[in-house]
Amino acid sequence: MRCCLITLVVGAWLLPLQLLAQVAEQAPAAAAATKEVSKASANLPGVGQIVISLALVIGLVLMLAFAYKKMQFRLPGAKHFRIVSTLSVGPRERILVIEIQGKQRVIGVTPNNVNFLFDLETPLPEEKLASDFHTQLQSFLKK
């Protein structure tokens, strides 16, 4: 019994020494790993490179949007009529006021068909929609 007790006490003293020896053996490997991490962080892009990359991506998106707008498919005759007003009367049903040849007409649009409802005797007044961004910016800069 005393023998087991002595073995436990000696083992308790030797365990920290064994752990310390293992840590000392692994220290060079940890130092090498730290050097690799510092080399990898030296290869990371700087703030200037990130800003330039972001500017290039934004420029590419704007160029593609401009090209899409210019190449957008237009139906023949689409310039001869315009939508004056629209009103949603259901999840997929709408009433439109369109202008064709100077006359305003009311039509009903559903997923399955388009129905002519009637001609307007007096045209709807032009609503001043929110002006485009360029005009708003110019008016803000003049202030």
Stockholm file with secondary structure:
# STOCKHOLM 1.0

chainA/1-143         MRCCLITLVVGAWLLPLQLLAQVAEQAPAAAAATKEVSKASANLPGVGQIVISLALVIGLVLMLAFAYKKMQFRLPGAKHFRIVSTLSVGPRERILVIEIQGKQRVIGVTPNNVNFLFDLETPLPEEKLASDFHTQLQSFLKK
#=GR chainA/1-143 SS CHHHHHHHHHHHHHHHHHHHHHHHHHHHHHHHHHHHHHHHHHTSCCHHHHHHHHHHHHHHHHHHHHHHHHHCCCCTTGGGEEEEEEEECSSSCEEEEEEETTEEEEEEECSSCEEEEEECSSCCCCCCCCCCHHHHHHHHHHC
#=GC SS_cons         CHHHHHHHHHHHHHHHHHHHHHHHHHHHHHHHHHHHHHHHHHTSCCHHHHHHHHHHHHHHHHHHHHHHHHHCCCCTTGGGEEEEEEEECSSSCEEEEEEETTEEEEEEECSSCEEEEEECSSCCCCCCCCCCHHHHHHHHHHC
//
